[in-house]
Amino acid sequence: MSSVPTILWFRRDLRLADHPALVAAIEHARATGSPLLPIFVWEPGLVHGARSSANRTWFLRESIAELSAALTERGSGLIELEGPATSALPALVAQLRGAGNATAPISLFITRDHTPYARSRDRAIAEKLAPLGVALHAKRGLSVVEPDELLTGGGTPYGVYTPYFRRWLERIAADLHAPLQAPTQLPPLPAGLHHSPLARAASGADTPPTAARALLPVPGERAARAAADAWIEAAARRAGVASYAEQRDLLADETGTSRLSAALHFGLISPSELVHRLRDVASAQPWVRQLAWRDFYIQVLWHAPHAARASWRPAYDAIPWEQHDEPFNAWCEGRTGYPVVDAAMRQLLATGFMHNRARMIAASFLTKDLLVDWRRGEGHFLNHLIDGDIAANNGGWQWSAGSGTDAQPYFRIFNPVAQGERFDPDGAYVRRWVPELAALSAPAIHAPWKHPEACAGAGITLGAQYPEPIVDHAVARARTLAAFAHALKK
Ligand SMILES: Cc1cc2nc3c(=O)[nH]c(=O)nc-3n(C[C@H](O)[C@H](O)[C@H](O)COP(=O)(O)OP(=O)(O)OC[C@H]3O[C@@H](n4cnc5c(N)ncnc54)[C@H](O)[C@@H]3O)c2cc1C
């Protein structure tokens, strides 16, 4: 019997179901007869950092509140600490030691996190805690396949998706654990430690989301599970996961994709569990492939941490990016004069979400039409996206800029008008997010400057209600191809 607690540190795994670190911590607590201490640490960067987002903070805070209630219902609770973790955890251990456990070893369980920041933080914490008699136990759970589990035949990391995906499929066919049940009962908190008063200042408790609350996804594990179940069960009606391949690129279709990205980012639902439920369902394979993209970008950044701040292909650091602020500001605010780009950017500001096809169009436009550094776009996305995720966002931006893992790098330049016509054929997406163009029908709505009569008929004066295009796409395309070719020749 031991009174020294087993600690479980929740990070991006805010769930009770299919949680290997939670199960291991419970087993350890039972085996040693120790109390279980679940904690969450409010790292300052989660709330106030240059890459933080009021939308994401709100979603996180609400999800934490639900997790805390779920732990309490099961006889435990959640202690929230004010970060940074590198000082909060040693202070916690000192407090536990002061409670009469001067030398007893302490076990701390975590789910491995793979971002460069998380890795260096966890290294620093392990170093600080080891001399205090604390052993760190890191378990899988954030991705389906761990980033260091798949290497090419030559022992190098994968930089191309298709062969990675092939190996990933082999791996999940051979070795994927069945989802672990959520515990119904938990060991108690250590005596004297009660539910923490929420670390209010650190949690940004009074910061509201910048997007409209009604348009944000419902936080918490329960809602994530309900959304995942509905997405999977709709297969019977040829909807949800079953119609994904046909619907996923249609910009106006709000049910064509799962909208599970924020839940996956915070670990409200286990990606392994989703794959386990779907790996043998033929119609679900195009969607399972997207979950593998998530793992792919996690392992890209794991093996090439330099890509968090610089080009994955180092030669692309020589691109001479545009230095003026105005094109970037016009893009951020959705006033480029290209309706599908503006709709995308306004969807982001209004909802904290952007359709995947729209993300590709908007990112291509910023980097290839406006020649603005992808890092500025990446930062703007992180400041607003409810699913803002270091690996997926960085991967998506570098893919779009040409500096990343795309097999045909810089000469892929999306034509924003053609993309609008193809993926928003009746203009419903533009009409929803750019209401000043709502009276135009397709195809005029995707290129109003080419349709002066339709504009006049709808009472729209370009330059007044809606801007003229800030660049000519054909001219911009030629400028970018020349700039990239020149920089890469050096
Ligand atoms: C420039 C750019 C930036 C992006 N930034 C992010 C980001 O910050 N966070 C984020 O989660 N995704 C990001 N993506 C990927 C993708 O756009 C979103 O995951 C997707 O739109 C979320 O909607 P969904 O949950 O309905 O996706 P679904 O189509 O239902 O896909 C299911 C899940 O698979 C994963 N996924 C899908 N596509 C990708 C992809 N290309 N890369 C990695 N994972 C993927 C997500 O977890 C997603 O929830 C970005 C893509 C681009 C092009």
The ligand as a Gaussian input file, in Angstrom:
#p B3LYP/6-31G(d) Opt

LIG

0 1
 C       -3.097000      24.755000     -45.946000
 C       -3.730000      23.672000     -45.117000
 C       -3.766000      23.787000     -43.735000
 C       -4.333000      22.770000     -42.949000
 N       -4.340000      22.911000     -41.577000
 C       -4.848000      21.916000     -40.800000
 C       -4.836000      22.035000     -39.379000
 O       -4.329000      23.007000     -38.809000
 N       -5.398000      21.027000     -38.659000
 C       -5.960000      19.914000     -39.257000
 O       -6.462000      19.035000     -38.552000
 N       -5.957000      19.784000     -40.596000
 C       -5.438000      20.752000     -41.387000
 N       -5.466000      20.616000     -42.751000
 C       -5.987000      19.354000     -43.325000
 C       -7.501000      19.351000     -43.648000
 O       -7.852000      20.507000     -44.357000
 C       -8.387000      19.262000     -42.401000
 O       -7.960000      18.200000     -41.573000
 C       -9.842000      18.991000     -42.786000
 O      -10.331000      20.007000     -43.610000
 C      -10.689000      18.881000     -41.540000
 O      -12.029000      18.649000     -41.869000
 P      -12.724000      17.263000     -41.539000
 O      -12.486000      16.904000     -40.116000
 O      -14.129000      17.393000     -41.987000
 O      -11.885000      16.304000     -42.464000
 P      -12.203000      14.860000     -43.107000
 O      -12.126000      15.061000     -44.569000
 O      -13.434000      14.240000     -42.560000
 O      -10.907000      14.007000     -42.699000
 C      -10.856000      13.234000     -41.497000
 C       -9.664000      13.620000     -40.676000
 O       -8.463000      13.279000     -41.352000
 C       -7.462000      14.241000     -41.053000
 N       -7.058000      14.898000     -42.299000
 C       -7.813000      15.105000     -43.393000
 N       -7.087000      15.691000     -44.363000
 C       -5.854000      15.876000     -43.865000
 C       -4.654000      16.428000     -44.383000
 N       -4.558000      16.898000     -45.632000
 N       -3.567000      16.471000     -43.576000
 C       -3.623000      15.971000     -42.329000
 N       -4.731000      15.433000     -41.789000
 C       -5.829000      15.380000     -42.548000
 C       -8.071000      15.245000     -40.089000
 O       -7.762000      14.856000     -38.779000
 C       -9.556000      15.086000     -40.366000
 O      -10.388000      15.450000     -39.293000
 C       -4.889000      21.619000     -43.562000
 C       -4.862000      21.523000     -44.958000
 C       -4.298000      22.532000     -45.732000
 C       -4.293000      22.391000     -47.223000

